[in-house]
Each structure stands twice: as C-alpha cells, then as structure tokens.
C-alpha cells in the first residue's frame, strides 16, 4: 500500500472517489512502487464562465531519493482527470527511474575504468 495523501477543494469527496484514486495510482505506479516514498493528490473544481465546472487533478510523486515527479489534467469528468493524471505520472516516474539507473551504470563504468578494461583486453589478445 502506497503512502497517498488526497486533498479535495471545491469538489465534494466521497469514499468512492478516494478508493478510485488509490486504486488508479497503485495500478499506474505498481512497477516502481519500491522507489516511491510518497504520493500527493490534489482535486480542484474550477468554475467555467458558462456555469459548468471542470475538474483539475494534480499528482506529485516523491521518489525515495527525494526527486519529485508531477503531472496534472483538467477535464469535465473527475474520473477522466484522475485517470489521465495517474497515467502520465506513471510514465514520468518510470522515465525518471530509468534515467537514474542509466546514470548509475554510466558512473560505474567511467572512462578511467573503460580504459583499464581495454588495456586488459589488449594484453589478453597480445596487441601490447
């Protein structure tokens, strides 16, 4: 179970919406759940000029290394706004974690280490 904090403003909240948000985020972020420290969700109602209301959903994910990834969506339907914001933040978290992994691998194989490895291969092949 992820550490999810949900806040509603200008929109009525219910247990059903809270459960939907929790379930949708767990699905979108499940592959990287071990790397996630906290998830914050804001749901806002925005009044339109014609009297209607848009729903705004913002999701911030704090990773275990302290970096923050966020996404938002504004739609006429609350569930669609939540769905789109969750999908987007899921992709962004995966990209961020993948980027961190590539950086760690590149640091582990720095040019100095690659140079010593090539010298070893030259020695083994008799090129020296």
N, C-alpha and C positions, 0 to 999 in steps of 0.2 A: 504494500500500500504506500503510495507516494504521499509526501507532505504537501498537500494542496490547500491554499488559502483562497477563498472565494468571497468577493465583495460585490454587492449589488447597489446601484444608485439609480433612482428614478425608474426602476423596474421592479415589479413585485417578484419576490423569490419564493420558491417552494422546495420541498424536499425532492420533488421530481426533477427540477432543474439542477439542484446540487448533485444528485445521483447521476444525471445525464452528463454533466460537466466532468465529474470524477471518472466515469466510465470512458468517456471520449478521450480524455487526456491519458488515461492508463493505456488505452489502445494505441494512441499516436506515439507515445513515448516509451512503450514497453521494451523495445530493443535496447534502449540506452538507460534503463531505469537505475542501474548501479552507479551511473555517472551523475545523477541528478540529486541535488541537495534540497531544493525547494521549488514549488510552482505557485505563482500568484496569478489570480484571475480577477479581472475587473469587468463587470457587466454594467453598461450605462444605457439609459434611454435618452434619445436625442429627439427633441420635438422638431418636426418639419413645418415649413411655412403653411402647407395646406392642411395642417391639423393632425396629420399622421405622426407615427413615431418610428424612428429607426433604432435598431439595437446595435450597440458597439461592444465588441468583446476584445479585450487585450489580455494576452498571456505572456508572462515573464517566467523564464526558467533559469534558475541559478544552478550552475553546474558545480560539481564537487570541488573544482579548482578555483571557484569564485567568479568565473566569467558568467555574464548574463546574455541570454538569447531571448528575443521577444518577437511577437507577431500580433497583428490585430486584424479585425474585419468588421465592417459596418454593413448590415443587411436589414431588410424589413422584417425578417423572421429570426427570432432569437436562436433557434436550434441551428439554422444555417450559419449564422455568425459564429457560433461556438465551434461547429464542425470545421469551418474554413480556417479559423484561427488555430485550432488544435492541429490540423493537417500541416499548416505552414510552419508552426513552431516545431513539430516533429521532424520535418525535413531540415530545418535550420539547426536543430540540436545534432542530428546525425552528421550534417556537414561540418559543424564546429568540432565535434569529437573526432571525426575523420582527419580534419586538418591538424588537430593536436597530435594525433597518432603519427601522421606523416612527419611533423616537426620533430617528434621524439626519435623517430627512426633516422631522420637525416642528421640529427645531432649525434646519435650513437655511431654513425658512420661518417665522421667528419673527414675532411680532406687529408689530414695527417694520418688517420687510420687507414684510409683507402690507399694512400701512398705506401705505407708499410706492407699492406696486403699485396700490392702489385710488385713490390720488391721481392716478397716471398715467392710469388708465382714465377718471377724471372729466375730466381735462384733454382727453383724446382725444375724448371724447363731447361736450364742450362744456358739461358740467354745472358748470364752475367759473366 
